[in-house]
Amino acid sequence: MVLLAAATILIRVSLLWALPLPVPRVHDEFSYLLAADTFAHGRLTNPTHPMWVFFDTIHVNQHPTYMSKYPPAQGAMLAVGMLLGNAWFGVVLSVGLMCAAILWMLQGWFPPGWALLGGILAMFRLGIFTGWMNTYWGGAVAAIGGALVVGAMPRIIRHWRARDALLLAFGVAILANSRPFEGLILCLPVMAVLLAWLFSKRSPSWRTTLPRIILPLCAAGVLCGTFMGYYNWRGTGSPALFPYVVNERTYISTPTLFWEKPRPPLDYSNPQLDAFYNVFARKVWFESRVDSVGSAARSLFSDLKSMAYFFMWPELLVPLVALPWLLWDHRIRFLIVQCGISLCGMVLVPWYQPHYTAPLAATLFALLTQAMRHLRQFRHGGRPVGIGLSRVVVLAVIFLSPHNVRFGPFGHRSLESIDYRAMFDRRLQHTPGEHLVIVRYDVTLEKEGNGPEWVYNAADIDHSKIVWAREIPGVDIRPLLDYFHGRHLWLAEPEAIPPRVTPYTESPAH
């Protein structure tokens, strides 16, 4: 496990000459980086800024505190990276740990050699070139949680060890603080199996299970619940109110689950939020929601296609020729059922991204590993063609892995494309003094709602070298300029061709 994690990290770091450090481009990435910066400064949240209306942006809460809307696990890993010198180091560490965790999970279900093969497949498929390694959006952290949960279950049933119960609880805690909805669906069949085992004749006496399994699970659950309640209280003022829920109530008129009714469009302080939430988000929600059996089938097919494209296309689809034998394999019946339940759970959400399936990653690679075992036994005309075919699959995974760079957020994404905001940010970081960048969007352009967003800031805005603020039509910008007097003023125009940052010399509008 240590060697697999180290290999994942070293291979990716050795490719920095070809794939340099990624820069954030998607709204979610900036939100996670805000959480990381907050944690790295020893805080769980930040006070609302007096000029917050000029900093209001997507996926960030401004009230009752200034913080990311997302659960804290991904931000915590990025914070570790910041303490090591760069947030991306936390991404690399999380992906290395993910590969080790998937291998550990597979060792609980398969012989060591096959478990190692599955871990290597996961490393090349997920661990080096995909968006889970080359963005700040996450995926690996939730995959660690899922691997710990599914890997601990057979060990608890076989060995009755307290450490396995603690590892399962740790995995549940990671899921609860990374992808709670998908994590809950993943954990339900695990908990059902463990409860059935505890009350069956095959389990040891309560004198054994109480101190070794039940008490460790309960103690870890209390600690996790206490932390989550405290985190919520600091961020929202209530232990039971999640920052994500506050953000939905404040900004989002389309619900997360398909059976909930959308609210009327909301009014926002600036046109960019209006375009994102009232145009883009509502369009996606109405196009993707499930309101009939036919739409449910279409949604499930679309999600399965996206998942197969990310996790298996094209080389790992070959082992699925053994699917008939796989479905009747009693040794992995639980994994098939768990996978089916999780896939059905995806239909409950009107949109899908591959990292939503991250808790299921270890289970998917367990099924692929078992499919490889069946494929290896395949014979045609008495000849063991399955052996050669399985070897070709492994080689294809290794040699095609660099092409997985296309599996970034929103599909195709070139890591070498010019990112103007990052370029201007680096330039200003090396310019003496402190800077205030006023971002002006072209309100005359027709908005599709998912355009460039440049207004993202660090946790401590007042002491940041660069502050990004938006110009809002009809809102006097003079209070903002007065508040940050003494800074160098710049005007950023993201929608210019090409985007530009120039000295801010215009008189502020009243």
N, C-alpha and C positions, 0 to 999 in steps of 0.2 A: 504493500500500500504506500509506503514511504517512497519507494522507487518510482511508482506510477505517478504520484503527485509531483515528485521532483522532475521527472521526465516531462510532464505537461508544462511545468513552469519554465524549465530550461529551453525546451524547444521553442516556445513562444518568445522568450526573451532573446534567443539567438536570431530571431527573424526581425528584430527591430530595424535593421537596415532596410528591409523591404516593406514591413508593416510598422510604421512608427506609432508612437503613442496615440490612441484615439482621442478625438475631440468631441465633446457633447454637441449633438445637433437636434435632438428630439426633446420635447417639453419634459417628458418623464425623467430624462437624464439630468436635466438641470435641477429638478425637484429633489432627486436622490442626492445630488451633490450638495444642495442646501442642507439636507439632513446630515450628511457627512461632516460638513463644515461646522454645523452646530454641535455635533457630538465631539468632534476633535477639539473644540474649545471648552469642553467640560460641561455643556448644557444640554438639556433635552428639548428646549424650545427657546424662542427669542421674543422680547417685547415688541408689540406693534409699533412701527415707526411713525412719527408724527406726519410724515409726508407719504404715507402708505398708498394713497390714491395714485401717485405717479409710479409706484413700484408694483401695483396689482398685476398679477400674471397668472398663467395657466398652471394648474396643479399645485398651487401654493396657497396656504391659508394666510390671510392678513389679520383676521380676528378669530377668536379673542387673543391669539398670539400669532407671531410670524414663524411659520414652520412648513415643512413638507407635509402634504396630505397622506403620504404613503406610510405603511407600517415600517418600523425602525430597522429591521434586520439588514436589508441591503445597504442602507445608509451607514449602519455600524461597520460593515465590512469596508466600505469606502473610507470611513473615518480611520480605520486601521491603516489603510494605504496612505492617507494624508499624513499620519504620524510617521510613516516610513519614508515620506518624501513626495509621494504623488498618489492621488486617489486610485489611479489605475492599478497600482501595486495591490490594493485590496481586491480588485477584480481578479487579478492573476492568482492571488492566494486562494480566493474562493473557488476558482475553477480547479485548481490543483486539489483542494480538499474535496471537491465534488467527485473527481475521478477516483480518489481514494475511498470515499464513502460508497460509491457505486460498486467498487471492487469488494469492499467489506460486505455489502448487502448480498452480492452474488455468491460470496463464499458461504453464506448461510443457506443457500439453496442448491448449489452445484459443487461438484468436485473441484479441487483447487485449480487444475489446469484450465477447465472450461470457464471458471470464474475469472481467471486472469485474461483469457481471450475476450470475454465480455467487457472487462475493464479497459483493455486496449482499444477495442472498437469504440467505446464511449469516449476515450481520450481523443482519438483521431476524428471522430464524428462531431463531438461537441466541444472539445477542450482547447482547440488551438485557433481555428479560423472563423468560427461562427460569431454572431453578435453577442453570445454569452461571454466571450472573451474580449471582444473588440468594441464593446460599448459599455456604458455605465448603467444600462437599463436592468440588468440582473437576469436571473434564471438559475445560476449555479447555487445560490444560497438556498432557494426553495428545493432544488434537487437534492442538496445535502440532507435537508429535513426529511424528504420522502424516503431517501435511501436508508436513513437511520431507523425510521419507523418500520419499513417493510423488512429490513435486515434483522431487526431485533426480535420480531415476532416468532420465527421458527426457533431462534436460540432460547427464548424464554420457555417455550414449550418443551424443548429438549433438555435444557440444563438447569432451569429454575434459578438463574443467577440474578442477584440484585443489580449488578453492573449493566446487564442487558435491559432490565426494566428502566434504569436511569437513562440509558442511551435512547430507548424508545421515547421516554418523556422529553428528553432533550430535542429529539426530532420533532415531536409535536409542538414544542415551544418555538422552534425555528419556523415551522409552518404557520403557526398562529401569528408570528411577527413578520412574515414575508408574504405569503399568499394564503390568508385564512380561509377563504371560501373553498378554493380547490383543495387545500390541505384538509379541511373538515371532511369533504367527500372522500378523499383518499383514506382517512383514518377510520371512517365508520366501519368498513368491513373488517379492518384489523381489530378494532375493539369488539366487534361481534364475535369473531373467532376466539379471542382471548377470554371473553366472558363465557362462551360455551365451553371452552376447555376448563376454566376454573370450576365450573359446576358439573363437570363430567367425572366419570370414574377414573379416567386416565390421569387426572391431575393429582399431585401430592396432597397431603393433608393441609388444613388451614394453618396448622402450626408452622408449616414450611412456606406456604404461599403468602401468608400475611406479612412476615418481616422481609421476605426476599423480593416480593413482587408488588403487593398492594400498597404497603406503606411507602416504598420508594416512589411509586407512581403518584400517590396522593401528595407526598411532600414536594415533589418536583412540580406538580400541578399547582399547588398553593403558591410556590415561589413565582412561577410564571404568571399566574393570575394577579398576584400582588404587583409585580413589575408592570404588567399591562395596565392595571388600574391606576398606578402612580403616573405612568407615562401619559395616559389619557387625561388625568387630572391636571397635570402641569400644562398640557397643550390646549385643553378645551374647558377646563374648570369642572369636569365631571368624570369620575372613574369609569362610568359606563358609556361615555360618549367618545367615539373614536374620531381622530382628526379627519379621516376619510369621510365619515358621515357629515361632519361639519362642512367640508368642502362641497359635498353633494347638495346639501341643503342651501348653501350660499350661491353656488354657481351653476349647478346642473339641473336642467328641467327634465331630462330623460333618465329614467331609473336604471339600476343595474340589472335587475331581474325582469324577464320578459313579461311576467303576468302583472307587474305593477303598471299603473297608468301614468303617462307623462303629464307633467304640469305645463301650464301655458308658458311660452317663452318669457324669460326673465329680462329685466333691464340691467345693464352693466355700465360701469363708469367709463368705458372706452370702447371704440368700435372693434378692436381686435378680439376682446372677449366675446362680444356679440357675434362676430363672425364664426368663432370657434364653437361656441356652445349652441347658438341659435341656428346656425347654418350647417356646419360640418357634423357636429355630434348628433343633432336631431335627424339629419339625413341618414347617417349610418344606422342610427337606432331604428328608424322606421323601415329601412330596407332590410335589416337583419333580424328583426324581432320575430318570435314564434307565436303565431296566432291560429294555427291550424295543424292538422297532422301532416299535410303536405309541406308546409313551411318548416316544421320540425325535421322532417326527413331531409329537406334541402339544406337546412342549417347543419345537421349532423354530417351530411356528405361533404359539405364545404369545409367544415372543421377537420374532418378526417383527411381530406385531401391536403390541407395546409399542414397538418401534423406529419403526414407521411412525407411530404416534400421536405420538411425541415429535418426530421429524424432519420429518414430512410432513403430518400431519392438520390440516385437510382439503384446503387449497388446493394443496399440492405433490403430492397424489395425482393431480391432473388431468394433468400431463405424462406420467404412466405409461400413458396411452392409446397412447403411442408405443412401448411396451415391445417389441412384435414387431420394429420396425425397430431398436430399441436393441440387442437381443440379437444381431442379425446385423451390427452395425456393427464392422468389423474395427479401426477406429481406437481403440476403447476396449475391445477384447477383454480386454486385461490387467486393466483396472479391474473388469470384470464377474467375471473369474475370482478376483481378489483379494477382491472383495466376497463371493462365494460361499464361499470358503474361510474367511473370517472369520466369516460367519454360521453355518457348520457348527461352527466352534470354540466358538460361544456355547453349543451344546448340551452341551458337556463340563462346564459349570458348572451346578449345580442351580438357581441363581436368577439373575435378570437385573434390572439397572437401566440406564437410558439412558446413564449415563456410562461403563458398561462398553464401550460401542461408540464411545467418544470417539476412539480412534486411527483409526477408519474414517470419521470425519466428513468429511474432505476428499474421500475417494473417493466417498462418497454424494452430495456436492454436485457432484462432477464428473459423475456419472451423471445427476443431475437437470438439470444444465446442458445435457448432450448431448440429454437427452429434450426439453428446451425447444427446442433447435435443430430436432429432428425435428418437434415439434409445430407450429412456425412454418411448416413446409413443407406442412402438411396442407391439402388442398383438398376441397371438397364441391360437386359439380355445377359444377366449374370455378371456384368462388369461393374466394379465399384466406382461409378462415375461421380457419386456424391463427394468422394474425397477430393478429387480434383476441383469440382465446382466450389466446394467450401473454401479451398485455398485461393481460388480466383477471387472470391468475395472478399477475403481478408486483404489481399493485395490491392484490390480496387478501392477499399476503404482508405488504405494508406495513401495511394497515389492520387485519388480524387479529392482528398481532404482539402487541399488548397483552394479548390473551387467552392468550398463551403463559405468563403468570404462573402458570397452573395446573400447568405442567409442572415442579413442584418435587419433592423427594424424597417417596417414598411417595404419589405421585399428587397429589390436590388439596391445596393448602396455601395458606392466606391469609397474606400478608405483613403484614397489618394486625391479625392476631389477637393477643390479649394474651399475652405470654410472661412468666409470673410469675417464673421464675427470673431472667431478665434484668432485670425490673422491680425485684426485691429486690436484685439485685447492684448496679444503679445507685444505689439508695437507700443501701446500705451504703457504696458508694464515696464518697458525699458525707457520710457520718456520721463525725465525728472518731474517731480511734483505730483499732486493728486488731481484726479480728473473726474468731471461729471459729463457723461455722454447723454445727450437728449436724443431719443430715438423718434424720428418722424416717419410715420407710415403714410403712404399715398392713399388718401381716402377716396380718390376718384377711381381707383382700380376696382374692378368687380371682384369681390372676395369669395373664395371657395371655403374659407374657414380654417384651412390647414397650412397657411403660409408661414414664412419665417417669423420667429419670435425672438427678439434680442434682449428683452427686458428681464434679465435674471441677475440676482445679486448674491453676495456672500451673506453669511449669518449676521455679521456685525457691519451693517451698511455704513455707519458714520465713520468707521475707521478703515474702510476699504480704500485701496489706492484708486480703484476705478468703480464708479457708481453708474449704473445704467438706469435711466428713467424715461418714461414715455411722454411725448407731447400729446395732450388730449384736446381735441377740437372743442372750443367753447369754454375751456378751463384755463384760468390765469396761471401761467407758469412762474410768475414772479416770486411767490412764496418759496418755491423750490430753489430758485436761484439765490434768494436771500439766505435760505437755510444753509446752503453749501457755498456761501461766498468765500472767495480765496482759492477755489479750485479752477483749473483750466477747463473751459467749456468747449464741448465738441457737439457737432450735429451729425447723427448717424442716419443714413437713408437706406434701409435694407432692400427696398424695392426699386432703387435706381439700377441702371444697367451700365456698368457693373455697380454693385453696392459700394457706398463710399462713406467715409468719415472726414468731415472738414471742420475747421474752426467755427464755433457758434458765434456769429456776429449780428444776427438779426435782433431787432427789438422784440422783447417778449410781448405776446398778445395779452390784452386785458380781457 
